[in-house]
Amino acid sequence: MSGPRGAVVFDADETLVDLRPAVTGALVAVLDEMRRRTPAAAAVALADLEGDWGAVFGALSAAPVQEIRRAALARSLARAGLEADLDEFAALFFARRYALSRPFPDVLPALAALRPHHMLGFATNGNSRAERCGLAGQFAFEVYAHEGGVPKKPAPEFFTAVVAASGLPAARIVHVGDSPEHDVAAAQRAGLRAVWLNRAGLPRPRGLEPDAEVSTLAGLSTVLTTVANANA
């Protein structure tokens, strides 16, 4: 992987994009507007809105993330009799979510260091469009679940789309991400190599064998050289 023909493909949320503050800020904006519109929302807490995502996610996990978010917002709005205003609140949520979406501090320097020697890709299940999260123009290709018939990770077809977008053999692609199952195990099953980005220092799940593990994207180029040598 030391030459310019190899690809490094990144997951988006919690890998490149610091998603949690953006989502929290968007939910705060939704809750403030709910309370402005009706006294019934006074009894609704931010924790309720956060919990509504988990309450609907299981049944809709294979659906587009925007659809899951709308279902969660519908549940939240029903708490205050505002479900008829879903479209307005969804627009408010997404506008605020994107306005607050930023890459982690280590991201842009890491991409700049990698770009001279690697093709860079962006591949996500979620709503984080590269151009709306401070990452416009950073990648040679982008793959989004539910566009062009691409299913979500960990489906093997997702990684088939990544391979096709890169134009390279799967073995010359390293996938980097925070999810042990979606970004590491699934990528490896599809023939890619995988680096687990473990920002929180979590214990490694039993059976997980990433090609490398890092806690930050700083120095990723060195790690990639090690991965390439180990698989040469």
Protein Blocks (a to p, Z undefined) as FASTA:
>chain_A
ZZmkbccdddfehplmcfklmmmmmmmmmmmmmmmmpmklmmpcfklmmmmmmmmmmmmm
mpcfklmmmmmmmmmmmmnopmmmmmmmmmmmmmmmmmmpccdfklmmmmmmmmmmoccd
dddfblbdfklnopghkafbdcdehihhiacdfbfklmmmmmmmnopafklpccddfblk
lmmmmmmmnopacddddfkopacdehiacfbdcfbfghklmmmmmmmmmmZZ
